[in-house]
Amino acid sequence: MIDTLKFIDDLKEIKKMVNDQKPRYLIVDKCNEKIAGYQLEVEEFEKWAVVQNDTYLEGTVVSDTSDSPFLAHPGSFPDEKSE
């Protein structure tokens, strides 16, 4: 929700520049600045997601030779003790 409010504020800032008849190059620069900021947030999230995924999968053994329809870690079900 906070991201949405931030985005709305950014759009209002650009709209004000248009209404104030600021030069086009200033408006384009402001748009590029906002886009770069959002792109940086996306890249940081993607890095975080990779680290979280690697941490989650650490120690996981994937095997397609199982007779079971699915594979699970020991202790991944309630009341099951880990090895």
A tleap script that builds the chain and sets N, CA, C and O, in Angstrom:
source leaprc.protein.ff14SB
mol = sequence {
  NMET ILE ASP THR LEU LYS PHE ILE ASP ASP
  LEU LYS GLU ILE LYS LYS MET VAL ASN ASP
  GLN LYS PRO ARG TYR LEU ILE VAL ASP LYS
  CYS ASN GLU LYS ILE ALA GLY TYR GLN LEU
  GLU VAL GLU GLU PHE GLU LYS TRP ALA VAL
  VAL GLN ASN ASP THR TYR LEU GLU GLY THR
  VAL VAL SER ASP THR SER ASP SER PRO PHE
  LEU ALA HIE PRO GLY SER PHE PRO ASP GLU
  LYS SER CGLU
}
set mol.1.N position { 0.821 -1.189 0.000 }
set mol.1.CA position { 0.000 0.000 0.000 }
set mol.1.C position { 0.868 1.257 0.000 }
set mol.1.O position { 0.564 2.228 -0.692 }
set mol.2.N position { 1.942 1.232 0.775 }
set mol.2.CA position { 2.843 2.376 0.833 }
set mol.2.C position { 3.471 2.623 -0.538 }
set mol.2.O position { 3.651 3.770 -0.945 }
set mol.3.N position { 3.804 1.537 -1.250 }
set mol.3.CA position { 4.364 1.682 -2.595 }
set mol.3.C position { 3.383 2.377 -3.524 }
set mol.3.O position { 3.781 3.206 -4.342 }
set mol.4.N position { 2.115 2.046 -3.402 }
set mol.4.CA position { 1.084 2.667 -4.232 }
set mol.4.C position { 0.963 4.154 -3.917 }
set mol.4.O position { 0.845 4.976 -4.825 }
set mol.5.N position { 0.991 4.498 -2.637 }
set mol.5.CA position { 0.916 5.907 -2.251 }
set mol.5.C position { 2.133 6.683 -2.755 }
set mol.5.O position { 2.012 7.825 -3.197 }
set mol.6.N position { 3.291 6.060 -2.684 }
set mol.6.CA position { 4.514 6.687 -3.189 }
set mol.6.C position { 4.397 6.919 -4.695 }
set mol.6.O position { 4.770 7.978 -5.198 }
set mol.7.N position { 3.881 5.931 -5.402 }
set mol.7.CA position { 3.713 6.040 -6.852 }
set mol.7.C position { 2.737 7.166 -7.205 }
set mol.7.O position { 2.980 7.934 -8.135 }
set mol.8.N position { 1.639 7.260 -6.463 }
set mol.8.CA position { 0.662 8.326 -6.684 }
set mol.8.C position { 1.318 9.692 -6.464 }
set mol.8.O position { 1.093 10.617 -7.245 }
set mol.9.N position { 2.115 9.824 -5.422 }
set mol.9.CA position { 2.822 11.086 -5.174 }
set mol.9.C position { 3.759 11.437 -6.327 }
set mol.9.O position { 3.863 12.599 -6.721 }
set mol.10.N position { 4.441 10.424 -6.865 }
set mol.10.CA position { 5.329 10.660 -8.006 }
set mol.10.C position { 4.543 11.157 -9.219 }
set mol.10.O position { 4.973 12.077 -9.915 }
set mol.11.N position { 3.390 10.540 -9.461 }
set mol.11.CA position { 2.556 10.967 -10.592 }
set mol.11.C position { 2.031 12.384 -10.382 }
set mol.11.O position { 1.971 13.171 -11.327 }
set mol.12.N position { 1.654 12.709 -9.152 }
set mol.12.CA position { 1.180 14.071 -8.861 }
set mol.12.C position { 2.283 15.096 -9.108 }
set mol.12.O position { 2.026 16.186 -9.619 }
set mol.13.N position { 3.512 14.735 -8.740 }
set mol.13.CA position { 4.642 15.637 -8.953 }
set mol.13.C position { 4.845 15.902 -10.458 }
set mol.13.O position { 5.072 17.039 -10.874 }
set mol.14.N position { 4.761 14.854 -11.242 }
set mol.14.CA position { 4.918 15.001 -12.694 }
set mol.14.C position { 3.741 15.777 -13.281 }
set mol.14.O position { 3.926 16.621 -14.158 }
set mol.15.N position { 2.542 15.493 -12.803 }
set mol.15.CA position { 1.358 16.211 -13.283 }
set mol.15.C position { 1.491 17.709 -13.000 }
set mol.15.O position { 1.138 18.533 -13.843 }
set mol.16.N position { 1.995 18.062 -11.824 }
set mol.16.CA position { 2.184 19.463 -11.467 }
set mol.16.C position { 3.174 20.128 -12.418 }
set mol.16.O position { 2.991 21.275 -12.826 }
set mol.17.N position { 4.224 19.387 -12.762 }
set mol.17.CA position { 5.197 19.930 -13.709 }
set mol.17.C position { 4.543 20.218 -15.061 }
set mol.17.O position { 4.831 21.236 -15.691 }
set mol.18.N position { 3.659 19.314 -15.502 }
set mol.18.CA position { 2.950 19.511 -16.768 }
set mol.18.C position { 2.019 20.717 -16.653 }
set mol.18.O position { 1.998 21.579 -17.532 }
set mol.19.N position { 1.252 20.770 -15.564 }
set mol.19.CA position { 0.321 21.890 -15.360 }
set mol.19.C position { 1.044 23.228 -15.265 }
set mol.19.O position { 0.524 24.251 -15.711 }
set mol.20.N position { 2.243 23.222 -14.682 }
set mol.20.CA position { 3.032 24.446 -14.565 }
set mol.20.C position { 3.780 24.770 -15.861 }
set mol.20.O position { 4.529 25.744 -15.935 }
set mol.21.N position { 3.566 23.944 -16.865 }
set mol.21.CA position { 4.173 24.107 -18.193 }
set mol.21.C position { 5.705 24.162 -18.132 }
set mol.21.O position { 6.355 24.984 -18.778 }
set mol.22.N position { 6.237 23.256 -17.333 }
set mol.22.CA position { 7.693 23.132 -17.267 }
set mol.22.C position { 8.183 22.624 -18.626 }
set mol.22.O position { 7.422 21.985 -19.353 }
set mol.23.N position { 9.429 22.898 -18.975 }
set mol.23.CA position { 9.962 22.398 -20.247 }
set mol.23.C position { 9.890 20.867 -20.318 }
set mol.23.O position { 10.055 20.163 -19.322 }
set mol.24.N position { 9.641 20.396 -21.523 }
set mol.24.CA position { 9.481 18.954 -21.740 }
set mol.24.C position { 10.692 18.165 -21.240 }
set mol.24.O position { 10.532 17.101 -20.642 }
set mol.25.N position { 11.892 18.674 -21.479 }
set mol.25.CA position { 13.089 17.938 -21.073 }
set mol.25.C position { 13.149 17.756 -19.557 }
set mol.25.O position { 13.659 16.742 -19.083 }
set mol.26.N position { 12.636 18.722 -18.789 }
set mol.26.CA position { 12.613 18.569 -17.333 }
set mol.26.C position { 11.629 17.485 -16.907 }
set mol.26.O position { 11.895 16.713 -15.986 }
set mol.27.N position { 10.493 17.442 -17.587 }
set mol.27.CA position { 9.486 16.422 -17.283 }
set mol.27.C position { 10.030 15.038 -17.628 }
set mol.27.O position { 9.864 14.093 -16.858 }
set mol.28.N position { 10.674 14.921 -18.777 }
set mol.28.CA position { 11.266 13.637 -19.184 }
set mol.28.C position { 12.354 13.226 -18.197 }
set mol.28.O position { 12.444 12.058 -17.819 }
set mol.29.N position { 13.178 14.184 -17.780 }
set mol.29.CA position { 14.220 13.869 -16.793 }
set mol.29.C position { 13.605 13.366 -15.492 }
set mol.29.O position { 14.106 12.413 -14.895 }
set mol.30.N position { 12.525 14.000 -15.051 }
set mol.30.CA position { 11.857 13.581 -13.813 }
set mol.30.C position { 11.289 12.167 -13.974 }
set mol.30.O position { 11.405 11.339 -13.070 }
set mol.31.N position { 10.675 11.899 -15.133 }
set mol.31.CA position { 10.142 10.549 -15.394 }
set mol.31.C position { 11.264 9.520 -15.368 }
set mol.31.O position { 11.125 8.457 -14.763 }
set mol.32.N position { 12.377 9.837 -16.026 }
set mol.32.CA position { 13.523 8.916 -16.042 }
set mol.32.C position { 14.070 8.681 -14.642 }
set mol.32.O position { 14.463 7.564 -14.304 }
set mol.33.N position { 14.097 9.725 -13.833 }
set mol.33.CA position { 14.555 9.606 -12.445 }
set mol.33.C position { 13.652 8.657 -11.655 }
set mol.33.O position { 14.135 7.801 -10.914 }
set mol.34.N position { 12.338 8.818 -11.819 }
set mol.34.CA position { 11.382 7.962 -11.101 }
set mol.34.C position { 11.481 6.516 -11.578 }
set mol.34.O position { 11.448 5.583 -10.776 }
set mol.35.N position { 11.602 6.343 -12.894 }
set mol.35.CA position { 11.723 4.991 -13.453 }
set mol.35.C position { 12.979 4.320 -12.920 }
set mol.35.O position { 12.936 3.152 -12.532 }
set mol.36.N position { 14.094 5.035 -12.894 }
set mol.36.CA position { 15.353 4.463 -12.388 }
set mol.36.C position { 15.214 4.054 -10.926 }
set mol.36.O position { 15.736 3.018 -10.515 }
set mol.37.N position { 14.513 4.867 -10.141 }
set mol.37.CA position { 14.307 4.531 -8.732 }
set mol.37.C position { 13.490 3.261 -8.556 }
set mol.37.O position { 13.818 2.405 -7.734 }
set mol.38.N position { 12.423 3.149 -9.338 }
set mol.38.CA position { 11.601 1.941 -9.258 }
set mol.38.C position { 12.367 0.725 -9.777 }
set mol.38.O position { 12.244 -0.368 -9.226 }
set mol.39.N position { 13.154 0.912 -10.831 }
set mol.39.CA position { 13.949 -0.195 -11.371 }
set mol.39.C position { 14.947 -0.688 -10.334 }
set mol.39.O position { 15.160 -1.893 -10.195 }
set mol.40.N position { 15.560 0.244 -9.604 }
set mol.40.CA position { 16.500 -0.132 -8.543 }
set mol.40.C position { 15.795 -0.956 -7.465 }
set mol.40.O position { 16.347 -1.941 -6.974 }
set mol.41.N position { 14.580 -0.553 -7.098 }
set mol.41.CA position { 13.812 -1.318 -6.110 }
set mol.41.C position { 13.542 -2.733 -6.598 }
set mol.41.O position { 13.636 -3.689 -5.828 }
set mol.42.N position { 13.204 -2.871 -7.886 }
set mol.42.CA position { 12.935 -4.194 -8.461 }
set mol.42.C position { 14.204 -5.045 -8.424 }
set mol.42.O position { 14.158 -6.214 -8.041 }
set mol.43.N position { 15.332 -4.461 -8.820 }
set mol.43.CA position { 16.593 -5.204 -8.818 }
set mol.43.C position { 16.986 -5.637 -7.412 }
set mol.43.O position { 17.455 -6.759 -7.220 }
set mol.44.N position { 16.802 -4.762 -6.428 }
set mol.44.CA position { 17.105 -5.122 -5.044 }
set mol.44.C position { 16.198 -6.245 -4.555 }
set mol.44.O position { 16.646 -7.144 -3.843 }
set mol.45.N position { 14.911 -6.193 -4.942 }
set mol.45.CA position { 13.991 -7.257 -4.553 }
set mol.45.C position { 14.401 -8.574 -5.201 }
set mol.45.O position { 14.373 -9.620 -4.552 }
set mol.46.N position { 14.778 -8.529 -6.470 }
set mol.46.CA position { 15.187 -9.759 -7.150 }
set mol.46.C position { 16.409 -10.374 -6.494 }
set mol.46.O position { 16.480 -11.595 -6.349 }
set mol.47.N position { 17.384 -9.544 -6.090 }
set mol.47.CA position { 18.562 -10.049 -5.380 }
set mol.47.C position { 18.149 -10.688 -4.065 }
set mol.47.O position { 18.626 -11.769 -3.720 }
set mol.48.N position { 17.261 -10.023 -3.330 }
set mol.48.CA position { 16.781 -10.552 -2.056 }
set mol.48.C position { 16.064 -11.888 -2.276 }
set mol.48.O position { 16.251 -12.829 -1.505 }
set mol.49.N position { 15.244 -11.968 -3.327 }
set mol.49.CA position { 14.490 -13.192 -3.605 }
set mol.49.C position { 15.428 -14.355 -3.929 }
set mol.49.O position { 15.182 -15.484 -3.503 }
set mol.50.N position { 16.486 -14.091 -4.668 }
set mol.50.CA position { 17.459 -15.141 -4.991 }
set mol.50.C position { 18.120 -15.653 -3.719 }
set mol.50.O position { 18.265 -16.862 -3.537 }
set mol.51.N position { 18.520 -14.740 -2.838 }
set mol.51.CA position { 19.149 -15.138 -1.577 }
set mol.51.C position { 18.170 -15.947 -0.731 }
set mol.51.O position { 18.545 -16.968 -0.154 }
set mol.52.N position { 16.918 -15.498 -0.655 }
set mol.52.CA position { 15.922 -16.227 0.124 }
set mol.52.C position { 15.687 -17.615 -0.453 }
set mol.52.O position { 15.564 -18.587 0.293 }
set mol.53.N position { 15.625 -17.712 -1.775 }
set mol.53.CA position { 15.411 -18.999 -2.428 }
set mol.53.C position { 16.600 -19.925 -2.181 }
set mol.53.O position { 16.425 -21.102 -1.866 }
set mol.54.N position { 17.816 -19.381 -2.328 }
set mol.54.CA position { 19.003 -20.197 -2.083 }
set mol.54.C position { 19.050 -20.687 -0.644 }
set mol.54.O position { 19.410 -21.835 -0.385 }
set mol.55.N position { 18.687 -19.816 0.293 }
set mol.55.CA position { 18.674 -20.184 1.709 }
set mol.55.C position { 17.639 -21.269 1.955 }
set mol.55.O position { 17.900 -22.223 2.689 }
set mol.56.N position { 16.474 -21.132 1.352 }
set mol.56.CA position { 15.395 -22.095 1.537 }
set mol.56.C position { 15.775 -23.456 0.958 }
set mol.56.O position { 15.470 -24.495 1.542 }
set mol.57.N position { 16.441 -23.440 -0.190 }
set mol.57.CA position { 16.773 -24.694 -0.864 }
set mol.57.C position { 18.099 -25.303 -0.399 }
set mol.57.O position { 18.478 -26.387 -0.843 }
set mol.58.N position { 18.794 -24.611 0.486 }
set mol.58.CA position { 20.079 -25.098 0.962 }
set mol.58.C position { 19.912 -26.484 1.580 }
set mol.58.O position { 19.099 -26.674 2.485 }
set mol.59.N position { 20.672 -27.431 1.094 }
set mol.59.CA position { 20.610 -28.790 1.622 }
set mol.59.C position { 19.527 -29.642 0.990 }
set mol.59.O position { 19.373 -30.806 1.359 }
set mol.60.N position { 18.778 -29.098 0.052 }
set mol.60.CA position { 17.722 -29.855 -0.611 }
set mol.60.C position { 18.331 -30.762 -1.669 }
set mol.60.O position { 19.173 -30.336 -2.459 }
set mol.61.N position { 17.905 -31.992 -1.675 }
set mol.61.CA position { 18.356 -32.935 -2.686 }
set mol.61.C position { 17.174 -33.203 -3.607 }
set mol.61.O position { 16.122 -33.666 -3.165 }
set mol.62.N position { 17.356 -32.909 -4.881 }
set mol.62.CA position { 16.299 -33.121 -5.860 }
set mol.62.C position { 16.636 -34.380 -6.629 }
set mol.62.O position { 17.739 -34.531 -7.153 }
set mol.63.N position { 15.665 -35.287 -6.690 }
set mol.63.CA position { 15.876 -36.544 -7.394 }
set mol.63.C position { 14.619 -36.900 -8.172 }
set mol.63.O position { 13.510 -36.831 -7.641 }
set mol.64.N position { 14.796 -37.274 -9.413 }
set mol.64.CA position { 13.638 -37.662 -10.217 }
set mol.64.C position { 13.492 -39.175 -10.275 }
set mol.64.O position { 12.737 -39.685 -11.103 }
set mol.65.N position { 14.198 -39.906 -9.413 }
set mol.65.CA position { 14.135 -41.359 -9.419 }
set mol.65.C position { 13.222 -41.907 -8.337 }
set mol.65.O position { 13.185 -43.117 -8.117 }
set mol.66.N position { 12.498 -41.052 -7.671 }
set mol.66.CA position { 11.633 -41.491 -6.587 }
set mol.66.C position { 10.353 -42.108 -7.138 }
set mol.66.O position { 9.850 -41.683 -8.178 }
set mol.67.N position { 9.832 -43.103 -6.443 }
set mol.67.CA position { 8.554 -43.704 -6.811 }
set mol.67.C position { 7.392 -42.890 -6.254 }
set mol.67.O position { 6.236 -43.115 -6.613 }
set mol.68.N position { 7.703 -41.959 -5.387 }
set mol.68.CA position { 6.691 -41.120 -4.756 }
set mol.68.C position { 6.242 -40.036 -5.724 }
set mol.68.O position { 7.041 -39.547 -6.522 }
set mol.69.N position { 4.951 -39.652 -5.661 }
set mol.69.CA position { 4.481 -38.588 -6.544 }
set mol.69.C position { 5.034 -37.215 -6.163 }
set mol.69.O position { 4.984 -36.286 -6.969 }
set mol.70.N position { 5.563 -37.077 -4.942 }
set mol.70.CA position { 6.182 -35.812 -4.539 }
set mol.70.C position { 7.280 -36.103 -3.532 }
set mol.70.O position { 7.308 -37.159 -2.900 }
set mol.71.N position { 8.174 -35.151 -3.399 }
set mol.71.CA position { 9.283 -35.278 -2.465 }
set mol.71.C position { 9.126 -34.227 -1.379 }
set mol.71.O position { 8.658 -33.118 -1.636 }
set mol.72.N position { 9.522 -34.588 -0.159 }
set mol.72.CA position { 9.433 -33.623 0.944 }
set mol.72.C position { 10.609 -33.842 1.873 }
set mol.72.O position { 11.141 -34.948 1.973 }
set mol.73.N position { 11.008 -32.784 2.546 }
set mol.73.CA position { 12.068 -32.866 3.537 }
set mol.73.C position { 11.539 -33.539 4.800 }
set mol.73.O position { 10.370 -33.383 5.151 }
set mol.74.N position { 12.411 -34.293 5.484 }
set mol.74.CA position { 12.006 -34.807 6.790 }
set mol.74.C position { 11.684 -33.632 7.715 }
set mol.74.O position { 12.424 -32.650 7.762 }
set mol.75.N position { 10.613 -33.739 8.423 }
set mol.75.CA position { 10.218 -32.687 9.341 }
set mol.75.C position { 9.372 -31.612 8.698 }
set mol.75.O position { 9.025 -30.626 9.347 }
set mol.76.N position { 9.030 -31.789 7.419 }
set mol.76.CA position { 8.250 -30.747 6.745 }
set mol.76.C position { 6.744 -30.905 6.993 }
set mol.76.O position { 5.958 -30.026 6.641 }
set mol.77.N position { 6.353 -32.014 7.593 }
set mol.77.CA position { 4.940 -32.218 7.917 }
set mol.77.C position { 4.752 -32.092 9.428 }
set mol.77.O position { 5.653 -32.425 10.197 }
set mol.78.N position { 3.605 -31.621 9.843 }
set mol.78.CA position { 3.373 -31.471 11.278 }
set mol.78.C position { 3.564 -32.787 12.031 }
set mol.78.O position { 3.206 -33.850 11.524 }
set mol.79.N position { 4.107 -32.722 13.198 }
set mol.79.CA position { 4.346 -33.871 14.084 }
set mol.79.C position { 5.348 -34.873 13.529 }
set mol.79.O position { 5.441 -35.985 14.051 }
set mol.80.N position { 6.094 -34.526 12.503 }
set mol.80.CA position { 7.121 -35.399 11.980 }
set mol.80.C position { 8.472 -34.864 12.451 }
set mol.80.O position { 8.745 -33.669 12.344 }
set mol.81.N position { 9.311 -35.756 12.972 }
set mol.81.CA position { 10.600 -35.328 13.490 }
set mol.81.C position { 11.637 -35.351 12.365 }
set mol.81.O position { 11.622 -36.215 11.488 }
set mol.82.N position { 12.517 -34.388 12.426 }
set mol.82.CA position { 13.601 -34.301 11.438 }
set mol.82.C position { 14.670 -35.312 11.785 }
set mol.82.O position { 14.796 -35.730 12.936 }
set mol.83.N position { 15.433 -35.702 10.790 }
set mol.83.CA position { 16.512 -36.675 11.006 }
set mol.83.C position { 17.655 -36.055 11.747 }
set mol.83.O position { 18.651 -36.725 12.018 }
savepdb mol mol.pdb
quit
